[in-house]
Amino acid sequence: MSKKKTNQAGSHNQSPCHSTSAFAQRARILERLRKGPADTLSLRCDLSVLMPAPRILELKQRGFFIETLRISVIADNGTVHHGVALYVLREVAE
């Protein structure tokens, strides 16, 4: 009797909030920025976007005016990070 293994990665990663596709990550970032500014650390932790900068660049290339400011952030473990990007959506592309 043979047993078939289920695709354990498939169901979890197909959800838009868990997808690692660039499209899904851009959508999550854009939705978040429409609510207000967000920094690199929060985009990583809250949205599961490991490298937000490339996704921000892609959004800018698609016509979104996103300003990048540099701030200092204290991580949950107390470490101070200087020069962290803070992204601010200024204008929505048409």
N, C-alpha and C positions, 0 to 999 in steps of 0.2 A: 504494500500500500504506500503510495507516494503522497507526501504532503507538499502543498504549494505554499511558498512563503508569500506573505502579503508585502506590498510595497509600503514599507513603514515611513519612508520619507515623503512619498507622494501626497498623502492627504494633508499633512501638516503644512507643507510648503506651498500648497496651492492657494491657501487663504491669502487675500490681499494684505492683511496685516502681518503675515509671516513671510511673504514672498521676498526673495532677495533679488528679483529682477530689477533692472534699472528703472523700468517703467513704474513698477509698484513703489519703489523707493522715492522716485520723484513725486508721485501722487501723494504719498504720506507726508513728505516734506512740505509740499505746496499747501496741503490741507492744514498742516500745523502752522505755517507762516501766515496764513490768512487769519489766524487767531491772535497773532502777535509775534514779536521777535523770539528767536530760539538760538541757543549756542550749540557748538559742536558736541559737547558732552551730553546735553539733553537729547539731541537727535540720535546719538548713538544708543543711549540707555532707553529712552522712551519709545523710539520708533524702530529700533533694531537696524539702523543704517550705520554700518561700520565705518564707512568713509564718506561723510556728507559732502565734502568739498567738490568731488567730481559731479555729484548729482546737482549741486547748486550751480556749477558751471554750465551743465546741460540745460538747466532751467533758464539761466541768463541767455544762452544761445538761442533759446526758443522764444525770447522776447520779454521775459519777466525781469523787471528792474528790482534786483535784490542787492541791497547795500551790505557790505561786510565791514563790521567794526571790530576792533580788538579789545578784549576785556580780560580781567583776571577772574578766575572762578575757583572756588574751593570745592573739591570733590567730596563725596560722601565719607571718604576715609580721612579727610582733613588736609589732604595735599593741595597746595595752592598751585594752580596752573596759570601762567601769564601768557598773554598773546592768543588766547582762545578766540576763535571767530564767533561773532554774534551776527546772525543773519536777520535782516529786516526787509520784508517785502514792501516796496514803495509803490509799485504800480503793477497792475495785472495786465498781461499781454492780451491782445484782442484776438 
